[in-house]
Amino acid sequence: MKLFIVAGEHSGDSLGAELMRELVELAQEPVRFEGIGGPRMQAQGLASLFEMQELSLMGLTEILPRLFSIRARIAQTTDAILRAAPDALITIDSPEFCLRVARRARAASPGLRTIHYVAPSVWAWRPGRAARMARSIDHVLTLLPFEPPYMQAAGMSSDFVGHPVAAAAQADAAAAQRFRARHAIAPDAPLVLALPGSRRGEISRHAGEFGRTLHLLHARRPDLRVVVPTVRGLRAEVAARCADWPGAPVILDPDNADEPDEKAAAFAAADAALAASGTVSLELAAAGVPMVVAYSLNRLNWELGRRLIHLDTVTLVNLVSETRAVPEHLGPHECRAERMAPTLERVLCDPGERARQRAAMQLTLQRLGQGQEAPGRRAARSVLAHLGRRLARSSD
């Protein structure tokens, strides 16, 4: 069986790698892969058509300057799919790129089977996207339990396969203590995680206000310490933007082979977090870290987005738990230090606030599949079932 698999950012690379590994284990036939992916998918044997990081863009102001190169990559990827003639095309997240590729490939090869992993947020904005998506996608694997009905109503088959954060191993109290000792952080010092984003654009937009927020908090809590996790390829940029932050920031290196579980240990050691909106809110929930979620765009993108979003919250913990336990500061008017600092201090210090968040986090993880079969394996079962392929006997 030959599969062409496309991921456009680091979270998709993780999903793709687990899916590839489980497909190889579960399929009752050899599985070959072609496509686009990052280091994790490459470790599973994928020779990426080009560097996946070229696709990690968000918002009009990031996409427009590179529109011609993106179009060229869409054409290049489509041509590669048609040459490969795979049994199925599997696209992962990054809908701006992946769904355009699927649409062009399906138009050129109407019999091509197509599967998309991670449903676009049609429940939040632009619900008509599901109907348009159904013209080129057959089957959708969702991370959130309430998403399949939206996909099915548009004419696609869909399975909820669970969210990987619900299956991720968490660091224990001993690892947290070692982390504090390793970085000379006192056991009783308040420790805040600052997560301004995983893309260059997000980091540039958020680093200034995040830093000012921490300065305001540090003035009230001089013993405050700060830890800043980073993603591959962006540590130097994050370190430069955080150079004037208070709390002697510890900038984590995701490529530090000597401490491969450093990020998990930092999460276990943290007392609170200030985080850009995104999947990281679920990672914090899994580690039990109370948080403040913030997000800002330039005014043009913000005004466009504000008119399209149909929800009063964007934080996944709030959505999945059906609460509003996690406070948010969204948009250029709210994502400001003088507004965020009092909220962050309350999350850090108020026992009732912390208890409400942790209750919502536990409910979220339960609904995302914690304690059930791993999402990568559920996703592989769904793919094979959709393609009518038999499972290996050892997996029954």
PENORZI-V732276 format. One record per pair of residues at least 24 apart in sequence whose ideal C-beta (glycine too) atoms are under 6 Angstrom apart, sorted by the first residue. I is the first residue (numbers start at 1). J is the second residue. D is the distance in Angstrom with one decimal. If there is no record, write none. Layout:
i=I j=J d=D
i=I j=J d=D
//
This chain:
i=1 j=29 d=5.5
i=1 j=31 d=5.1
i=1 j=87 d=5.1
i=2 j=32 d=4.8
i=2 j=86 d=4.6
i=2 j=87 d=5.5
i=3 j=33 d=5.6
i=3 j=86 d=5.5
i=3 j=88 d=5.6
i=3 j=90 d=5.8
i=4 j=34 d=5.1
i=4 j=35 d=5.0
i=4 j=81 d=5.1
i=4 j=84 d=5.3
i=4 j=86 d=4.1
i=4 j=89 d=5.0
i=5 j=33 d=5.6
i=5 j=35 d=4.1
i=5 j=90 d=4.6
i=6 j=35 d=5.1
i=6 j=36 d=4.8
i=6 j=91 d=4.9
i=6 j=98 d=5.6
i=7 j=37 d=4.8
i=7 j=92 d=4.3
i=8 j=55 d=3.7
i=8 j=94 d=2.8
i=8 j=97 d=5.1
i=9 j=56 d=4.4
i=9 j=94 d=5.9
i=10 j=38 d=6.0
i=10 j=231 d=5.7
i=11 j=279 d=5.8
i=12 j=92 d=4.0
i=12 j=93 d=4.3
i=13 j=37 d=5.5
i=13 j=38 d=3.4
i=13 j=40 d=4.8
i=13 j=41 d=5.4
i=14 j=40 d=5.6
i=15 j=92 d=5.5
i=15 j=117 d=6.0
i=16 j=41 d=4.6
i=16 j=92 d=5.1
i=17 j=41 d=4.9
i=17 j=44 d=5.1
i=18 j=376 d=3.0
i=19 j=376 d=5.5
i=19 j=379 d=5.1
i=19 j=380 d=5.8
i=20 j=44 d=4.2
i=22 j=376 d=4.7
i=22 j=377 d=4.7
i=22 j=380 d=3.6
i=23 j=380 d=4.7
i=26 j=380 d=5.0
i=26 j=391 d=5.3
i=26 j=392 d=5.9
i=26 j=395 d=4.8
i=28 j=390 d=4.6
i=28 j=392 d=4.7
i=34 j=84 d=5.0
i=49 j=80 d=5.6
i=55 j=94 d=5.8
i=55 j=97 d=5.1
i=56 j=199 d=5.6
i=58 j=199 d=5.8
i=59 j=297 d=6.0
i=59 j=301 d=4.7
i=60 j=301 d=5.7
i=61 j=298 d=5.9
i=62 j=201 d=4.9
i=74 j=100 d=5.3
i=74 j=101 d=5.6
i=77 j=101 d=5.0
i=78 j=104 d=4.4
i=78 j=105 d=5.1
i=81 j=105 d=4.7
i=82 j=108 d=5.7
i=82 j=109 d=6.0
i=88 j=113 d=4.1
i=88 j=115 d=5.8
i=88 j=387 d=5.9
i=89 j=114 d=5.0
i=90 j=115 d=4.8
i=91 j=116 d=5.0
i=92 j=117 d=4.5
i=93 j=118 d=4.1
i=95 j=120 d=4.7
i=102 j=136 d=4.6
i=102 j=137 d=5.9
i=103 j=136 d=4.3
i=106 j=136 d=4.2
i=113 j=138 d=5.9
i=114 j=138 d=5.2
i=115 j=139 d=4.7
i=116 j=140 d=5.2
i=117 j=141 d=4.4
i=118 j=143 d=5.8
i=119 j=147 d=4.5
i=119 j=151 d=5.9
i=122 j=150 d=5.3
i=123 j=150 d=5.7
i=124 j=309 d=5.7
i=124 j=311 d=5.1
i=125 j=308 d=4.2
i=125 j=309 d=4.5
i=126 j=308 d=5.7
i=130 j=154 d=3.7
i=139 j=386 d=4.6
i=141 j=379 d=5.1
i=141 j=382 d=5.7
i=145 j=367 d=5.5
i=159 j=382 d=4.2
i=161 j=375 d=5.1
i=161 j=378 d=4.0
i=161 j=379 d=4.4
i=161 j=382 d=5.8
i=162 j=369 d=3.2
i=162 j=375 d=3.8
i=162 j=378 d=5.5
i=163 j=368 d=4.1
i=164 j=375 d=5.0
i=165 j=282 d=4.3
i=165 j=283 d=5.6
i=165 j=286 d=5.0
i=166 j=365 d=5.1
i=166 j=368 d=4.1
i=166 j=369 d=4.8
i=166 j=370 d=4.1
i=167 j=374 d=4.9
i=168 j=286 d=5.9
i=170 j=287 d=5.8
i=171 j=264 d=4.1
i=171 j=265 d=4.6
i=171 j=268 d=3.9
i=175 j=265 d=4.3
i=175 j=268 d=5.7
i=176 j=268 d=3.9
i=176 j=269 d=3.9
i=179 j=265 d=3.9
i=179 j=266 d=5.8
i=179 j=269 d=4.6
i=180 j=269 d=5.3
i=183 j=250 d=4.9
i=185 j=225 d=4.9
i=189 j=223 d=4.8
i=189 j=225 d=5.0
i=190 j=221 d=5.6
i=190 j=224 d=5.3
i=190 j=271 d=5.2
i=190 j=348 d=5.9
i=191 j=225 d=5.0
i=191 j=269 d=5.8
i=191 j=270 d=5.1
i=191 j=271 d=5.1
i=192 j=226 d=5.5
i=192 j=272 d=5.3
i=193 j=227 d=5.4
i=193 j=270 d=4.6
i=193 j=273 d=4.0
i=194 j=226 d=5.6
i=194 j=228 d=5.1
i=194 j=274 d=5.3
i=195 j=275 d=4.1
i=195 j=276 d=6.0
i=195 j=280 d=5.3
i=196 j=276 d=5.6
i=197 j=276 d=4.1
i=198 j=231 d=4.8
i=202 j=276 d=5.4
i=205 j=296 d=5.3
i=206 j=276 d=5.5
i=207 j=241 d=3.8
i=209 j=335 d=5.8
i=209 j=336 d=5.9
i=209 j=337 d=5.3
i=210 j=274 d=5.9
i=211 j=245 d=4.6
i=212 j=337 d=3.5
i=213 j=337 d=4.3
i=213 j=340 d=4.4
i=213 j=341 d=4.8
i=214 j=245 d=5.6
i=214 j=246 d=5.5
i=215 j=246 d=5.3
i=216 j=337 d=5.7
i=216 j=341 d=3.7
i=217 j=341 d=5.3
i=217 j=344 d=5.8
i=217 j=345 d=5.8
i=218 j=246 d=3.8
i=218 j=247 d=5.8
i=227 j=266 d=4.9
i=229 j=263 d=5.0
i=230 j=254 d=5.9
i=271 j=348 d=5.9
i=272 j=347 d=5.0
i=272 j=348 d=4.3
i=274 j=344 d=5.6
i=277 j=314 d=5.2
i=281 j=315 d=5.2
i=281 j=316 d=5.4
i=281 j=317 d=5.4
i=282 j=316 d=5.4
i=285 j=317 d=5.1
i=285 j=361 d=3.8
i=285 j=364 d=5.5
i=288 j=358 d=5.8
i=290 j=347 d=4.9
i=290 j=354 d=4.7
i=290 j=357 d=4.5
i=291 j=326 d=5.9
i=292 j=327 d=5.5
i=292 j=343 d=5.1
i=292 j=344 d=5.0
i=292 j=347 d=5.6
i=293 j=326 d=5.7
i=293 j=328 d=4.9
i=294 j=329 d=4.4
i=294 j=335 d=4.8
i=295 j=330 d=5.2
i=296 j=332 d=5.3
i=296 j=335 d=3.8
i=299 j=332 d=5.9
i=302 j=331 d=5.1
i=302 j=332 d=5.9
i=317 j=360 d=5.7
i=317 j=364 d=5.0
i=320 j=364 d=4.4
i=320 j=367 d=5.3
i=321 j=360 d=4.1
i=321 j=363 d=4.5
i=321 j=364 d=4.7
i=323 j=360 d=4.6
i=325 j=356 d=4.8
i=325 j=357 d=4.9
i=325 j=360 d=3.7
//
